[in-house]
Amino acid sequence: MTQSNYRFALTGGIGSGKSTVAEIIRRQNYVVFSCDAIYEELLHNKEFLNNLSCEFGDVLSHDGTLDRGKLAEKVFSDNAARERLNAITHPAIMDEVFNRSKGLKISFIEVPLLFENGFERYFDGVIVVLRNLNERIAAVSKRDKIDSESVNLRIKSQFNYENNDFTKYYVIHNDGNLSNLEQKTVVILEKIKAKYL
């Protein structure tokens, strides 16, 4: 039986332009899911919040919503707690993504921490957006209104996109203007379409 449901992960470091690529893919009439957006939705799911409460204790506000400050306090400097949080949140997000993408011939999922979590194995293909480090720093500094030194520290604490081999994946080099990025994205989509549709 031939496969009729293909899922592609879209990833890249902060400031790489992966959200812009996601928007370009949407404009080409493909469905794109965002793991960050799904996480935000889960924060309104009682069962999910209950799981967090059972694991971390007093992390809910009086109205039953998540108190992000309390949760951050509990996991910020505790690696074991952060791993427990990831063990609850990441599978829940992935389950939701895979449920929503059922029945779609091709779908794309924006996954910020793909390689950090080893999630690449769950997808039929991966698109990696790469961008010059200085440009990434400048983009995040402007977006989040923080100094470049703080951005550089954030980037260094994350997966190293500068020194990894992505030859087995679809790679988009974000090194030009928006029109150039759009052209490169469309080329990748055409390759995927030719192979999978």
N, CA and C of each residue as an Amber inpcrd file, in Angstrom:
protein
   591
   0.8460000  -1.1980000   0.0000000   0.0000000   0.0000000   0.0000000
   0.8830000   1.2510000   0.0000000   0.6150000   2.1740000  -0.8760000
   1.4440000   3.3750000  -0.9320000   1.0030000   4.3800000   0.1200000
   1.9810000   5.1230000   0.6040000   1.7030000   6.1310000   1.6280000
   0.9450000   7.3030000   1.0060000  -0.0170000   7.8230000   1.7400000
  -0.7990000   8.9330000   1.1770000  -0.7970000  10.1560000   2.0940000
   0.0770000  10.1440000   3.0970000   0.0760000  11.2010000   4.0940000
   1.5350000  11.5440000   4.4300000   2.0380000  12.6210000   3.8530000
   3.4490000  12.9810000   4.0430000   3.5740000  14.2350000   4.9100000
   4.4880000  14.1550000   5.8540000   4.7020000  15.2890000   6.7660000
   6.1510000  15.7580000   6.6810000   6.3010000  17.0600000   6.5680000
   7.6410000  17.6460000   6.4730000   7.8470000  18.6420000   7.6070000
   8.9730000  18.4840000   8.2890000   9.3080000  19.4240000   9.3600000
  10.0230000  20.6220000   8.7530000   9.7320000  21.7820000   9.2920000
  10.4190000  23.0150000   8.9000000  11.1160000  23.5420000  10.1460000
  12.4320000  23.7110000  10.0720000  13.1570000  24.1310000  11.2680000
  14.2980000  25.0710000  10.9060000  14.9370000  25.5980000  11.9480000
  16.0530000  26.5370000  11.7920000  16.2450000  27.2420000  13.1150000
  17.3970000  27.8310000  13.3120000  17.6660000  28.5300000  14.5690000
  16.8730000  29.8160000  14.6790000  16.8900000  30.4220000  15.8730000
  16.1750000  31.6940000  16.0300000  16.7920000  32.7360000  15.0900000
  15.9150000  33.5030000  14.4610000  16.3840000  34.5400000  13.5450000
  16.7580000  34.0440000  12.1650000  16.4980000  32.7510000  11.8920000
  16.8830000  32.1990000  10.5820000  15.8870000  32.5700000   9.4900000
  14.6450000  32.8470000   9.9010000  13.6030000  33.1670000   8.9200000
  12.6440000  32.0250000   8.6690000  12.6210000  31.0320000   9.5750000
  11.7480000  29.8660000   9.3350000  10.2690000  30.2440000   9.3500000
   9.8820000  31.2250000  10.1710000   8.4740000  31.6440000  10.1910000
   8.0860000  32.3340000   8.8810000   9.0440000  33.0610000   8.2940000
   8.8010000  33.6970000   6.9990000   8.6440000  32.6250000   5.9260000
   9.4920000  31.5880000   5.9850000   9.3860000  30.4750000   5.0260000
   8.0390000  29.7640000   5.2120000   7.6140000  29.5990000   6.4670000
   6.3150000  28.9660000   6.7440000   5.1900000  29.7540000   6.0750000
   5.2860000  31.0690000   6.1370000   4.2630000  31.9320000   5.5380000
   4.2790000  31.8080000   4.0160000   5.4770000  31.7110000   3.4370000
   5.6020000  31.5300000   1.9810000   4.9530000  30.2050000   1.5700000
   5.2050000  29.1450000   2.3540000   4.6220000  27.8270000   2.0490000
   3.0910000  27.8950000   2.1190000   2.5780000  28.6120000   3.1230000
   1.1150000  28.7870000   3.2360000   0.5670000  29.4760000   1.9890000
   1.2900000  30.4780000   1.5150000   0.8220000  31.2200000   0.3360000
   0.8460000  30.3650000  -0.9250000   1.5920000  29.2610000  -0.8820000
   1.6020000  28.3120000  -2.0060000   0.4950000  27.2530000  -1.8560000
  -0.4230000  27.5410000  -0.9110000  -1.6110000  26.6950000  -0.6790000
  -1.3290000  25.3340000  -0.0370000  -0.2960000  25.3040000   0.7990000
  -0.0460000  24.1090000   1.6080000  -0.4560000  24.4090000   3.0520000
  -0.7830000  23.3560000   3.7870000  -1.1290000  23.5200000   5.1980000
   0.1600000  23.4970000   6.0180000   0.3230000  24.5100000   6.8700000
   1.5000000  24.5870000   7.7510000   1.0210000  24.6950000   9.1900000
   1.4690000  23.7740000  10.0280000   1.1580000  23.8180000  11.4540000
   2.3460000  24.4030000  12.2120000   2.0590000  25.0890000  13.3050000
   3.1210000  25.6490000  14.1410000   3.0900000  24.9880000  15.5080000
   4.2090000  24.3790000  15.9000000   4.2790000  23.7470000  17.2250000
   4.0880000  24.7830000  18.3380000   4.6050000  25.9860000  18.1340000
   4.4410000  27.0480000  19.1430000   2.9650000  27.4090000  19.3110000
   2.2400000  27.5160000  18.1820000   0.8170000  27.8620000  18.2460000
   0.0150000  26.7520000  18.9220000   0.3800000  25.5040000  18.6340000
  -0.3230000  24.3720000  19.2510000  -0.0540000  24.3340000  20.7550000
   1.1650000  24.6530000  21.1510000   1.4950000  24.7170000  22.5890000
   0.6150000  25.7580000  23.2840000   0.4590000  26.9070000  22.6400000
  -0.3910000  27.9600000  23.2200000  -1.8270000  27.4640000  23.3910000
  -2.3060000  26.6850000  22.4310000  -3.6590000  26.1190000  22.5410000
  -3.7440000  25.1150000  23.6820000  -2.7020000  24.3010000  23.8390000
  -2.6880000  23.2970000  24.9130000  -2.7630000  23.9410000  26.2970000
  -2.2980000  25.1800000  26.3930000  -2.3370000  25.8810000  27.6810000
  -3.7710000  26.2300000  28.1030000  -4.7310000  25.9510000  27.2110000
  -6.1520000  26.1340000  27.5530000  -6.8650000  24.7840000  27.6630000
  -6.0810000  23.7070000  27.6100000  -6.6360000  22.3590000  27.6920000
  -6.5500000  21.8640000  29.1330000  -7.7000000  21.5660000  29.7390000
  -7.7310000  21.2110000  31.1680000  -6.9100000  19.9740000  31.4950000
  -6.9870000  18.9770000  30.6310000  -6.2330000  17.7390000  30.8860000
  -4.7190000  18.0020000  30.8730000  -4.2750000  18.8050000  29.9070000
  -2.8600000  19.1540000  29.7960000  -2.4060000  19.9420000  31.0230000
  -3.2080000  20.9350000  31.4130000  -2.8780000  21.7460000  32.5900000
  -2.8560000  20.8980000  33.8570000  -3.7680000  19.9290000  33.9290000
  -3.8150000  19.0280000  35.0720000  -2.5290000  18.2000000  35.1620000
  -2.0320000  17.7600000  34.0020000  -0.7760000  17.0100000  33.9670000
   0.3860000  17.8550000  34.4990000   0.4100000  19.1240000  34.1020000
   1.4650000  20.0260000  34.5870000   1.3450000  20.2350000  36.0900000
   0.1160000  20.4020000  36.5520000  -0.1390000  20.6260000  37.9740000
   0.2590000  19.4080000  38.8040000  -0.0620000  18.2160000  38.3120000
   0.2940000  16.9790000  39.0250000   1.8040000  16.8250000  39.1180000
   2.5020000  17.2330000  38.0680000   3.9550000  17.0540000  38.0200000
   4.7060000  18.1290000  38.8100000   4.2080000  19.3850000  38.7250000
   4.9800000  20.4940000  39.2890000   4.3240000  21.2030000  40.4690000
   3.1300000  20.7300000  40.8470000   2.4830000  21.3360000  42.0180000
   1.8100000  22.6450000  41.6950000   2.0760000  23.6470000  42.4920000
   1.3780000  24.9340000  42.4210000   1.8510000  25.7750000  41.2340000
   1.3080000  25.4990000  40.0450000   1.6920000  26.2790000  38.8560000
   0.4780000  26.9050000  38.1560000  -0.7050000  26.7270000  38.7550000
  -1.9130000  27.2970000  38.1440000  -2.3790000  28.5310000  38.9090000
  -2.9830000  29.4560000  38.1840000  -3.5600000  30.6480000  38.8100000
  -4.9050000  30.2900000  39.4340000  -5.5040000  31.2460000  40.1450000
  -6.8030000  31.0120000  40.7960000  -7.8940000  30.6440000  39.7930000
  -7.7730000  31.1670000  38.5730000  -8.8020000  30.8830000  37.5540000
  -8.5220000  29.5960000  36.7730000  -7.4780000  28.8500000  37.1720000
  -7.1890000  27.5650000  36.5430000  -6.2690000  27.6360000  35.3330000
  -5.8380000  28.8440000  34.9750000  -4.8980000  28.9770000  33.8550000
  -3.4670000  28.8060000  34.3660000  -2.5540000  28.5840000  33.4330000
  -1.1600000  28.3830000  33.8160000  -0.5390000  29.7000000  34.2650000
   0.1400000  29.6630000  35.3980000   0.9380000  30.8010000  35.8510000
   2.3510000  30.5640000  35.3150000   2.6620000  31.1890000  34.1970000
   3.9420000  30.9430000  33.5240000   5.1260000  31.2780000  34.4090000
   4.9660000  32.3010000  35.2280000   6.0410000  32.7090000  36.1360000
   6.3820000  31.6180000  37.1320000   5.3430000  31.0200000  37.7140000
   5.5530000  29.9340000  38.6920000   6.2110000  28.7240000  38.0370000
   5.7450000  28.3900000  36.8400000   6.3260000  27.2370000  36.1440000
   7.7840000  27.5210000  35.7840000   8.0450000  28.7280000  35.2880000
   9.4140000  29.1050000  34.9130000  10.3520000  29.0120000  36.1130000
   9.8730000  29.4600000  37.2810000  10.6800000  29.3870000  38.5170000
  11.0940000  27.9500000  38.8110000  10.1570000  27.0350000  38.5970000
  10.4060000  25.6270000  38.9440000  11.3620000  24.9340000  37.9740000
  11.3850000  25.3810000  36.7270000  12.2080000  24.6660000  35.7380000
  13.4350000  25.4460000  35.2770000  13.4900000  26.7410000  35.6000000
  14.5310000  27.6060000  35.0370000  15.9500000  27.0880000  35.2980000
  16.2580000  26.8020000  36.5480000  17.6370000  26.3870000  36.8710000
  17.7190000  24.9160000  37.2740000  16.6790000  24.1530000  36.9380000
  16.6400000  22.7400000  37.3120000  16.5060000  21.9050000  36.0390000
  17.6360000  21.3440000  35.5980000  17.6350000  20.5810000  34.3430000
  16.6880000  19.3900000  34.3680000  16.6390000  18.7040000  35.5190000
  15.7610000  17.5250000  35.6380000  14.3010000  17.9350000  35.5000000
  13.9500000  19.0810000  36.1150000  12.5700000  19.5780000  36.0230000
  12.2480000  19.9890000  34.5920000  13.2180000  20.6020000  33.9280000
  12.9890000  21.0220000  32.5390000  12.7860000  19.7990000  31.6460000
  13.5380000  18.7440000  31.9080000  13.3670000  17.5130000  31.1290000
  11.9940000  16.8920000  31.3830000  11.5170000  16.9850000  32.6220000
  10.1750000  16.4580000  32.9400000   9.1020000  17.2870000  32.2270000
   9.3230000  18.5940000  32.1810000   8.3840000  19.4760000  31.4740000
   8.3580000  19.1250000  29.9860000   9.5390000  18.9450000  29.3950000
   9.6230000  18.5780000  27.9750000   8.9720000  17.2340000  27.7030000
   9.1000000  16.3120000  28.6660000   8.5230000  14.9690000  28.5020000
   6.9950000  15.0180000  28.4950000   6.4220000  16.0750000  29.0800000
   4.9620000  16.2530000  29.0520000   4.5470000  17.0400000  27.8090000
   5.2440000  18.1580000  27.5600000   4.7980000  19.0700000  26.5020000
   5.0880000  18.5620000  25.0900000   6.3020000  18.0630000  24.8580000
   6.6740000  17.7000000  23.4810000   5.8240000  16.5720000  22.8900000
   5.6070000  15.4620000  23.6200000   4.7340000  14.4230000  23.0420000
   3.3090000  14.9170000  22.8150000   2.8130000  15.7790000  23.7250000
   1.4520000  16.3110000  23.5740000   1.3400000  17.1560000  22.3120000
   2.3630000  17.9690000  22.0540000   2.3720000  18.8080000  20.8490000
   2.4400000  17.9340000  19.6000000   3.3420000  16.9540000  19.6160000
   3.5000000  16.0750000  18.4470000   2.2240000  15.2630000  18.1710000
   1.5930000  14.7560000  19.2340000   0.3360000  14.0070000  19.0630000
  -0.7110000  14.8760000  18.3740000  -0.8020000  16.1250000  18.8390000
  -1.7960000  17.0540000  18.2870000  -1.4970000  17.3640000  16.8160000
  -0.2210000  17.6040000  16.5070000   0.2020000  17.8910000  15.1300000
  -0.1440000  16.7260000  14.2150000   0.1670000  15.5030000  14.6690000
  -0.0560000  14.3370000  13.8220000  -1.5510000  14.0400000  13.6590000
  -2.3330000  14.3200000  14.6910000  -3.7920000  14.1710000  14.5700000
  -4.3570000  15.1400000  13.5430000  -3.9150000  16.3800000  13.6280000
  -4.4460000  17.4190000  12.7330000  -4.0240000  17.2090000  11.2810000
  -2.8660000  16.5830000  11.0860000  -2.3750000  16.4240000   9.7130000
  -2.8680000  15.1460000   9.0440000  -3.6360000  14.3320000   9.7920000
  -4.2170000  13.1140000   9.1970000  -5.1380000  13.4990000   8.0450000
  -5.0450000  12.7460000   6.9670000  -5.9340000  13.0110000   5.8420000
  -5.3990000  14.0440000   4.8660000  -4.2930000  14.6970000   5.2220000
  -3.6850000  15.6620000   4.3040000  -2.6140000  14.9440000   3.5010000
  -2.6420000  15.1400000   2.1960000  -1.6360000  14.4940000   1.3390000
  -0.2280000  14.9470000   1.7560000  -0.0600000  16.2470000   1.8910000
   1.2240000  16.8110000   2.3300000   0.9400000  17.9180000   3.3390000
   1.6910000  17.9220000   4.4370000   1.5920000  19.0260000   5.3930000
   2.9930000  19.3730000   5.8920000   3.1190000  20.5950000   6.3540000
   4.3990000  21.0890000   6.8640000   4.2020000  21.5090000   8.3220000
   5.1880000  21.2080000   9.1400000   5.0920000  21.5170000  10.5690000
   6.3260000  22.3060000  10.9830000   6.0920000  23.5180000  11.4790000
   7.1950000  24.3530000  11.9620000   7.5870000  23.8600000  13.3580000
   8.8040000  23.2740000  13.4560000   9.2610000  22.6590000  14.7090000
  10.5530000  23.3390000  15.1480000  10.4800000  24.2350000  16.1510000
  11.6850000  24.9720000  16.5630000  12.8140000  24.0900000  17.1040000
  12.5080000  23.0740000  17.9050000  13.5540000  22.2630000  18.5540000
  13.6050000  20.8540000  17.9580000  13.5910000  20.7860000  16.6570000
  13.5080000  19.4900000  15.9730000  14.6960000  18.5830000  16.2960000
  15.9040000  19.0770000  16.0260000  17.0930000  18.2400000  16.1910000
  17.4430000  18.0330000  17.6620000  17.1690000  19.0490000  18.4900000
  17.4450000  18.9270000  19.9260000  16.6910000  17.7440000  20.5330000
  15.4910000  17.4980000  20.0270000  14.6350000  16.4440000  20.5800000
  14.6430000  15.1470000  19.7650000  15.4030000  15.1170000  18.6680000
  15.4520000  13.9160000  17.8450000  14.1530000  13.6480000  17.1060000
  13.3380000  14.7090000  16.8820000  12.0350000  14.5300000  16.2340000
  12.1350000  14.3500000  14.7230000  13.3180000  14.6120000  14.1560000
  13.4330000  14.5170000  12.6870000  13.0500000  13.1300000  12.1740000
  13.2030000  12.1060000  13.0170000  12.8960000  10.7300000  12.5840000
  11.4000000  10.4910000  12.3730000  10.5540000  11.3900000  12.8700000
   9.1080000  11.2140000  12.7240000   8.5680000  11.7690000  11.4120000
   9.4370000  12.4060000  10.6230000   8.9720000  13.1040000   9.4210000
   9.5020000  12.4620000   8.1480000   8.7690000  12.6720000   7.0630000
   9.1790000  12.1370000   5.7670000  10.3070000  12.9680000   5.1540000
  10.4510000  14.1860000   5.6120000  11.5320000  15.0570000   5.1370000
  11.6540000  16.2560000   6.0520000  12.7830000  16.9360000   5.9400000
  13.0470000  18.1040000   6.7940000  13.5560000  19.2510000   5.9220000
  12.9810000  20.4360000   6.1280000  13.5010000  21.6580000   5.4950000
  14.2290000  22.4510000   6.5740000  15.5120000  22.7330000   6.3210000
  16.3160000  23.5000000   7.2770000  16.5810000  24.8820000   6.6930000
  16.2240000  25.9220000   7.4450000  16.4850000  27.2970000   7.0080000
  17.7760000  27.7700000   7.6920000  18.7510000  28.1360000   6.8800000
  20.0460000  28.5880000   7.4080000  20.2600000  30.0610000   7.0510000
  20.9270000  30.7590000   7.9660000  21.1920000  32.1840000   7.7480000
  22.4910000  32.5670000   8.4470000  23.1890000  33.5150000   7.8830000
  24.4260000  34.0190000   8.4690000  24.2000000  34.4230000   9.9310000
  25.1510000  34.0430000  10.8010000  25.0130000  34.2700000  12.2430000
  24.7740000  35.7370000  12.5830000  25.5420000  36.6390000  11.9730000
  25.3840000  38.0690000  12.2770000  24.0070000  38.5860000  11.8820000
  23.4840000  38.0670000  10.7710000  22.1440000  38.4730000  10.3380000
  21.0700000  37.9340000  11.2850000  21.2940000  36.7200000  11.7810000
  20.3600000  36.1500000  12.7620000  20.3340000  37.0100000  14.0260000
  21.5300000  37.3760000  14.4970000  21.6350000  38.1910000  15.7210000
  20.9190000  39.5230000  15.5210000  21.1690000  40.1620000  14.3700000
  20.5420000  41.4580000  14.0810000  19.0230000  41.3390000  14.0170000
  18.5200000  40.2610000  13.3880000  17.0710000  40.0700000  13.2310000
  16.3860000  39.8750000  14.5790000  16.9730000  39.0240000  15.4340000
  16.3540000  38.7520000  16.7370000  16.4660000  39.9740000  17.6480000
  17.5960000  40.6660000  17.5650000  17.8060000  41.8760000  18.3700000
  16.7390000  42.9220000  18.0450000  16.4440000  43.0810000  16.7540000
  15.4250000  44.0430000  16.3130000  14.0270000  43.5680000  16.7130000
  13.7500000  42.2630000  16.5030000  12.4240000  41.7040000  16.7850000
  12.0820000  41.7480000  18.2690000  13.0290000  41.3150000  19.0980000
  12.7660000  41.1920000  20.5430000  13.2240000  42.4000000  21.3440000
  13.8200000  43.3910000  20.6400000  14.2960000  44.6270000  21.2870000
  15.2570000  44.3280000  22.4420000  16.2410000  43.4620000  22.1550000
  17.2880000  43.1590000  23.1410000  18.6480000  43.3100000  22.4700000
  19.6890000  43.4920000  23.3010000  21.0140000  43.7450000  22.7220000
  21.5820000  42.4890000  22.0690000  22.5100000  42.7070000  21.1380000
  23.0530000  41.6130000  20.3410000  23.8180000  40.5970000  21.1840000
  24.4140000  41.0450000  22.2690000  25.1520000  40.1240000  23.1430000
  24.2100000  39.0890000  23.7570000  23.0330000  39.5540000  24.2050000
  22.0300000  38.6430000  24.7870000  21.5440000  37.6380000  23.7410000
  21.3490000  38.1260000  22.5120000  20.8970000  37.2440000  21.4330000
  21.9630000  36.1860000  21.1470000  23.2170000  36.6170000  21.1040000
  24.3190000  35.6920000  20.8240000  24.3820000  34.5860000  21.8750000
  24.1600000  34.9420000  23.1340000  24.1630000  33.9430000  24.2160000
  23.0230000  32.9420000  24.0180000  21.8620000  33.4480000  23.6200000
  20.7160000  32.5670000  23.3650000  21.0220000  31.5920000  22.2370000
  21.6120000  32.1120000  21.1700000  21.9450000  31.2670000  20.0190000
  22.9650000  30.2030000  20.4100000  23.9690000  30.6010000  21.1910000
  25.0180000  29.6580000  21.5980000  24.4950000  28.5570000  22.5140000
  23.3940000  28.8390000  23.2140000  22.8350000  27.8320000  24.1290000
  21.9490000  26.8280000  23.3890000  21.7120000  27.0810000  22.1020000
  20.8220000  26.2290000  21.3290000  21.5970000  25.3490000  20.3480000
  20.8680000  24.5790000  19.5810000  21.4740000  23.6780000  18.5910000
  22.3690000  24.4700000  17.6480000  23.5300000  23.9100000  17.3320000
  24.5110000  24.6120000  16.5080000  24.2200000  24.4070000  15.0160000
  23.5650000  25.3940000  14.4190000  23.2300000  25.2940000  12.9910000
  24.4180000  25.6620000  12.1060000  25.4500000  26.2680000  12.7060000
  26.6190000  26.6860000  11.9340000  27.5150000  25.5060000  11.5660000
  27.5990000  24.5250000  12.4560000  28.5720000  23.4370000  12.2650000
  27.9310000  22.0640000  12.2190000  26.8810000  21.9330000  11.4660000
  26.2610000  20.6230000  11.3170000  26.0530000  20.3100000   9.8430000
  26.0020000  19.0270000   9.5460000  25.8520000  18.5820000   8.1670000
  24.3750000  18.3360000   7.8620000  23.8250000  19.1300000   6.9470000
  22.4090000  19.0140000   6.6060000  22.2180000  18.4760000   5.1830000
  23.2340000  17.7840000   4.6500000  23.1690000  17.3530000   3.2460000
  22.0080000  16.4070000   2.9520000  21.5310000  15.6730000   3.9590000
  20.4170000  14.7470000   3.6730000  19.0460000  15.4120000   3.7870000
  19.0360000  16.7190000   4.0570000  17.7750000  17.4560000   4.1950000
  17.6360000  18.4950000   3.0770000  16.4470000  19.0650000   2.9640000
  16.2340000  20.1970000   2.0590000  16.7300000  21.4470000   2.7890000
  17.6410000  22.1750000   2.1720000  18.2270000  23.3500000   2.8400000
  17.8800000  24.6170000   2.0650000  17.4310000  25.6280000   2.7970000
  17.1710000  26.9470000   2.2120000  18.1410000  27.9270000   2.8640000
  19.0050000  28.5250000   2.0550000  19.9320000  29.5370000   2.5690000
  19.2540000  30.9060000   2.4720000  18.9490000  31.4680000   3.6240000
  18.2970000  32.7790000   3.6820000  19.3850000  33.8550000   3.6550000
  19.8660000  34.1470000   2.4530000  21.0020000  35.0810000   2.3410000
  20.7440000  36.1840000   1.3120000  19.4650000  36.4380000   1.0610000
  19.1270000  37.5020000   0.1150000  17.9020000  38.2580000   0.6110000
  17.1580000  38.8400000  -0.3070000  15.9460000  39.5650000   0.0850000
  14.7490000  38.6030000   0.1350000  13.5870000  39.1450000   0.4460000
  12.3780000  38.3270000   0.5970000  12.0050000  37.6170000  -0.7010000
  12.1460000  38.3060000  -1.8080000  11.8240000  37.7190000  -3.1090000
  12.7310000  36.5170000  -3.3930000  14.0030000  36.6600000  -3.0450000
  14.9850000  35.5870000  -3.2240000  14.6360000  34.3840000  -2.3450000
  14.2180000  34.6730000  -1.1030000  13.8310000  33.6060000  -0.1690000
  12.6020000  32.8640000  -0.7000000  11.6760000  33.6260000  -1.2600000
  10.4580000  33.0320000  -1.8240000  10.7980000  32.1040000  -2.9910000
  11.6850000  32.5460000  -3.8660000  12.0980000  31.7260000  -5.0140000
  12.7130000  30.4100000  -4.5540000  13.6050000  30.4990000  -3.5610000
  14.2840000  29.2890000  -3.0470000  13.2750000  28.3320000  -2.4080000
  12.3080000  28.8940000  -1.7030000  11.2940000  28.0600000  -1.0460000
  10.4410000  27.3430000  -2.0840000  10.0520000  28.0510000  -3.1300000
   9.2290000  27.4580000  -4.1900000   9.9830000  26.3290000  -4.8920000
  11.2950000  26.4980000  -5.0870000  12.1170000  25.4430000  -5.7100000
  12.0650000  24.1670000  -4.8640000  12.1910000  24.3260000  -3.5360000
  12.1310000  23.1710000  -2.6190000  10.7410000  22.5240000  -2.6890000
   9.7090000  23.3360000  -2.6950000   8.3360000  22.8040000  -2.7640000
   8.1120000  22.0270000  -4.0600000   8.6770000  22.5110000  -5.1470000
   8.5480000  21.8090000  -6.4320000   9.2380000  20.4510000  -6.3760000
  10.4070000  20.4020000  -5.7060000  11.1420000  19.1340000  -5.5610000
  10.3110000  18.1400000  -4.7400000   9.7070000  18.6410000  -3.6580000
   8.8920000  17.7790000  -2.7940000   7.6560000  17.2860000  -3.5660000
   7.0390000  18.2000000  -4.2860000   5.8410000  17.8630000  -5.0650000
   6.1630000  16.7920000  -6.1170000   7.2920000  16.9620000  -6.7920000
   7.6810000  16.0100000  -7.8370000   7.9440000  14.6260000  -7.2670000
   8.4780000  14.5900000  -6.0630000   8.8350000  13.3000000  -5.4570000
   7.6520000  12.6050000  -4.7560000   6.7700000  13.4000000  -4.1260000
   5.7630000  12.8020000  -3.2560000   4.3310000  12.8750000  -3.7790000
   4.0550000  13.7600000  -4.7390000   2.6570000  13.8610000  -5.2040000
   2.4500000  13.1170000  -6.5170000
